Amino acid sequence: IFFRSFDRSFFPAAAMLTKPGSPCLSAYRQQQLLLQLQQLEPSITSVYAEYVHFADVDGVLTPEEEAILDRLLTYGPQTQSAAHTGTMLLVMPRQGTISPWSSKATDIAHNCTLHKIKRLERGTAYWIAGEAKAITTNAQVLQSLHDRMTQRVAFGSEAANDMFFEGEPAELRTVDVVGKGRAELAAKNKEWGLALAEEELGYLVSSFGADGLKRNPSDVELMMFAQVNSEHCRHKIFNASWEIDGQAKDLSLFQMIRNTYNLHKEGVLSAYKDNGAILTGYPGGAFRPDAGAGHAYRTQQEPIHIVCKVETHNHPTAVSPYPGASTG
């Protein structure tokens, strides 16, 4: 049902293996998207969307292997495919990125013996009926179809040719902090998009300049420093010393966070270890094999404790809700 109406001529066959997927919008979401698009471009009369899968394959899949792949990629609601009418827009992950879906799907493919598949990736093909030029040149229409933080919109049959492009490593670059000082670092900060704050620029100049290491930092070092305080976390300040009303505190910020546990350990079996915590649970029945009874499944009474985890990746979820929630 899903593959029958898919026009393979839209996608290249030589560079990668392409597999169409199921419709990805429910009737309600399809109608809501249509109303939204019509407000942005009145000529639009219909919209339809399907998943499209791309496989970076090392060799030719056997018929058995391709059958396994087809089964893996047949998922979601059993919705009848619709006709492909209008302008096709392909939403894909940004070049050089790997989506959370790709990581999980590739692992599943390998676990199902599909070792010729180097990587699976997924895009969404939108068919929008209306005035083609008005659709493809309307920035608001394009923005409503993708998350520009993690995705891109492309047109035409060659749209996915660079899906698995792997660039060559670039030459290591340095910033002449020793010779040109803060102004040079500030210029590279803007040119390379490091987003370093004024205080961070001063810290780096002091650390690498005449009063510090007396050498120029590389682009790798600067990028690592910039991302330590990225959208994921605040590791740069966790163990910093701090003051309140001019009074220096004995404990760092992270030590203060842990101090609650140090003062009140009741009901906590483990904390700040192994990327999670264990709380005291309750006795209950666990249904599992009994080694002493020929590995027959039995219900056995035992303490059932609670494993919990708090993910720190809050900001990507705020900026990019759908893929951001997958990063944890």
C-alpha positions in Angstrom: 0.0 0.0 0.0 2.7 2.5 1.0 5.1 1.9 -1.8 2.8 1.4 -4.8 2.1 5.1 -5.6 5.6 6.3 -4.9 7.4 7.8 -8.0 11.0 6.6 -7.6 12.1 9.0 -10.3 12.0 11.8 -7.8 15.1 10.3 -6.0 18.5 9.2 -7.2 19.1 5.5 -7.3 22.8 5.3 -8.1 24.3 7.0 -5.1 22.1 5.4 -2.4 19.2 3.1 -1.8 15.8 4.9 -1.4 12.7 3.4 0.2 9.4 5.3 0.4 7.5 5.1 3.7 4.0 5.6 5.0 2.0 8.8 5.1 3.2 10.8 8.0 0.3 13.1 8.7 -3.0 12.1 10.3 -6.1 13.5 8.6 -6.4 16.1 11.4 -2.7 17.3 11.1 -3.0 17.3 7.3 -6.0 19.6 7.5 -4.4 21.9 10.0 -1.2 22.2 7.9 -3.3 22.9 4.8 -5.1 25.8 6.6 -1.8 27.2 7.8 -0.2 27.0 4.4 -3.3 28.6 2.7 -2.9 31.6 5.0 0.6 32.0 3.8 0.0 31.2 0.1 -3.7 31.4 -1.1 -3.0 29.4 -4.3 -2.4 26.2 -2.3 -5.3 23.7 -2.6 -3.9 20.5 -1.1 -0.9 19.1 0.8 0.2 15.5 1.3 3.3 14.1 3.0 5.1 10.7 3.2 8.3 9.6 4.9 11.2 8.8 2.6 14.1 6.6 3.8 17.7 6.7 2.5 20.2 3.9 3.0 24.0 4.3 2.6 24.8 0.8 1.5 28.2 -0.9 1.2 27.4 -3.3 -1.6 24.2 -4.6 -3.2 21.5 -6.1 -0.8 20.3 -9.6 -1.6 16.6 -10.1 -2.1 16.4 -11.5 1.4 18.2 -8.5 2.9 16.0 -6.0 1.0 12.9 -7.9 2.2 14.1 -7.4 5.8 14.7 -3.7 5.2 11.2 -3.3 3.7 9.7 -4.8 6.8 11.7 -2.6 9.1 10.6 0.5 7.2 6.9 -0.4 7.1 5.7 1.2 10.3 3.2 3.7 11.6 -0.6 3.9 11.1 -1.9 1.9 8.2 -3.1 4.9 6.2 -3.8 4.7 2.5 -1.3 6.6 0.4 -2.7 9.5 -1.7 -1.8 10.7 -5.2 1.4 12.8 -5.6 0.1 16.1 -7.0 1.7 19.5 -7.1 5.2 20.6 -6.1 7.4 18.2 -4.2 9.5 19.6 -1.3 11.9 17.3 0.5 12.7 18.0 4.1 15.9 16.3 5.2 18.4 16.6 8.1 21.0 19.3 7.6 24.1 18.3 5.8 26.7 16.9 8.1 24.3 16.0 10.8 22.8 12.6 11.9 19.3 12.6 13.2 18.3 10.8 16.4 16.0 8.6 14.2 19.0 7.7 12.1 21.1 6.5 15.1 18.4 4.2 16.4 17.2 2.9 13.0 20.8 2.1 11.9 21.3 0.1 15.2 18.1 -1.8 14.6 19.2 -2.6 11.0 22.5 -3.9 12.2 20.8 -6.0 14.9 18.7 -7.5 12.1 21.8 -8.7 10.2 21.8 -5.8 7.7 25.5 -5.1 8.0 25.8 -3.8 4.5 23.9 -0.7 5.6 26.3 1.9 6.8 23.6 4.3 7.8 19.8 4.8 7.5 18.3 8.3 7.4 14.8 9.6 7.0 13.2 12.6 5.3 9.7 13.9 4.6 8.4 14.5 1.1 5.6 17.1 0.8 3.5 17.4 -2.3 1.8 20.8 -2.3 -0.7 21.6 -5.0 -0.8 25.3 -6.0 1.2 27.8 -8.0 4.7 26.2 -8.0 6.8 29.4 -8.1 4.8 31.0 -5.4 5.3 27.9 -3.2 9.0 27.5 -3.7 9.8 31.2 -3.2 7.6 31.8 -0.2 10.0 31.7 2.8 7.1 31.5 5.3 5.8 28.4 3.5 9.2 26.7 3.6 9.7 27.6 7.3 6.4 26.1 8.3 7.5 22.7 6.9 10.8 22.3 8.7 12.9 23.0 11.8 15.8 25.1 10.5 17.8 24.2 13.6 18.1 20.6 12.4 16.6 20.3 8.9 16.7 21.8 5.4 14.3 22.0 2.5 15.4 20.9 -1.0 13.8 20.6 -4.4 14.1 18.3 -7.4 15.4 14.8 -8.1 18.9 15.6 -7.0 17.8 16.9 -3.6 19.1 14.0 -1.6 22.4 13.3 -3.5 24.5 14.8 -0.7 22.7 13.0 2.1 25.7 10.9 3.1 28.4 13.3 2.0 31.6 13.0 4.1 33.9 16.0 3.8 37.7 15.8 4.2 39.2 17.1 7.4 40.1 20.7 7.2 43.5 22.2 8.1 44.0 23.2 11.7 43.6 26.9 12.2 44.9 29.1 15.0 44.0 32.6 16.2 46.9 35.1 16.7 46.1 36.0 20.2 49.8 36.4 21.2 50.5 38.9 18.3 47.1 40.6 17.8 45.3 40.2 21.1 41.7 40.4 21.9 40.6 42.2 18.7 41.7 39.2 16.6 39.9 36.7 18.8 36.8 38.8 18.7 36.9 38.9 14.9 37.2 35.1 14.7 34.5 34.7 17.3 32.1 36.4 14.9 33.5 34.8 11.7 33.4 31.2 13.1 30.1 31.6 15.0 31.6 30.6 18.4 29.2 32.9 20.4 31.7 33.6 23.1 30.7 36.2 25.6 32.9 39.2 26.4 34.0 37.6 29.7 35.0 34.5 27.9 37.0 36.4 25.3 38.9 38.1 28.2 39.5 34.7 29.9 40.9 33.2 26.7 43.2 36.1 26.0 44.5 35.9 29.5 44.9 32.1 29.4 46.7 32.0 26.1 48.4 35.4 26.0 51.6 36.8 27.6 50.3 36.1 31.1 49.3 32.5 30.4 50.4 29.8 28.0 52.1 32.2 25.6 50.8 30.4 22.5 47.9 30.8 20.0 44.7 28.7 20.5 43.6 26.4 17.7 40.1 26.4 16.2 39.5 23.0 17.9 40.3 24.3 21.3 38.1 27.3 20.8 35.2 25.3 19.5 35.5 22.9 22.5 35.6 25.8 24.9 32.6 27.4 23.3 30.5 24.3 23.4 31.2 23.5 27.1 28.7 26.2 27.9 26.4 25.3 25.0 22.7 24.6 24.9 23.2 21.2 26.6 24.6 22.2 29.9 26.5 24.6 32.1 29.5 22.5 32.9 31.8 25.5 32.7 30.3 26.9 35.9 29.3 23.8 37.8 32.5 23.5 39.7 33.3 27.2 39.8 33.8 29.1 43.1 31.1 31.6 43.9 30.1 34.4 46.2 26.9 35.7 47.7 26.9 39.3 48.9 30.7 39.4 48.7 31.1 36.3 50.9 33.0 33.4 49.3 31.3 30.1 49.7 33.1 26.9 50.7 31.2 24.7 48.3 31.0 25.0 44.5 27.6 25.1 42.8 27.6 21.4 42.0 28.8 20.6 45.5 25.8 22.5 46.8 23.5 20.5 44.6 24.9 17.3 46.0 24.8 18.7 49.5 21.1 18.0 49.9 21.8 14.3 49.4 24.8 14.4 51.8 22.6 15.8 54.5 19.5 13.7 53.8 20.2 10.3 52.5 17.1 8.6 53.7 15.3 6.6 51.1 18.2 7.0 48.5 20.3 3.9 47.7 22.5 5.6 45.2 22.9 9.1 43.8 25.3 11.0 41.4 26.7 7.7 40.1 26.2 5.9 36.8 24.2 8.8 35.3 21.2 8.1 37.5 19.9 7.4 41.0 18.2 4.6 42.8 15.4 5.3 45.4 14.2 2.8 47.9 11.2 1.0 46.5 8.7 -1.6 47.8 8.5 -5.4 47.9 6.8 -6.9 44.9 6.6 -9.9 42.6 9.2 -10.1 39.8 8.3 -12.5 37.0 11.7 -14.0 35.8 13.5 -17.3 35.2 14.4 -19.2 38.4 17.9 -20.7 38.0 17.2 -23.2 40.8 14.2 -24.6 39.1 15.4 -25.3 35.5 15.0 -21.7 34.5 11.2 -21.9 34.7 9.5 -18.5 34.9 8.2 -17.8 38.4 6.9 -14.9 40.4 9.4 -14.2 43.1 9.0 -11.7 45.9 11.9 -9.2 46.2 12.5 -5.5 46.7 11.7 -3.5 43.6 13.6 -0.3 43.7 13.1 2.8 41.6 15.7 3.9 39.1 15.3 7.6 38.1 17.2 10.0 35.9 16.9 13.7 35.3 18.1 14.8 31.8 20.0 18.1 31.6 19.3 18.6 27.9 16.5 21.1 28.4 17.4 23.8 26.1 17.5 21.9 22.8 14.0 20.7 23.6 12.9 24.3 24.0 14.5 25.4 20.8 13.7 22.3 18.7 10.9 20.4 20.5 10.5 17.3 18.3 14.1 16.2 17.6 15.4 18.0 20.7 13.4 15.6 23.0 15.2 12.7 21.4 18.7 13.9 22.4 18.3 12.5 25.9 
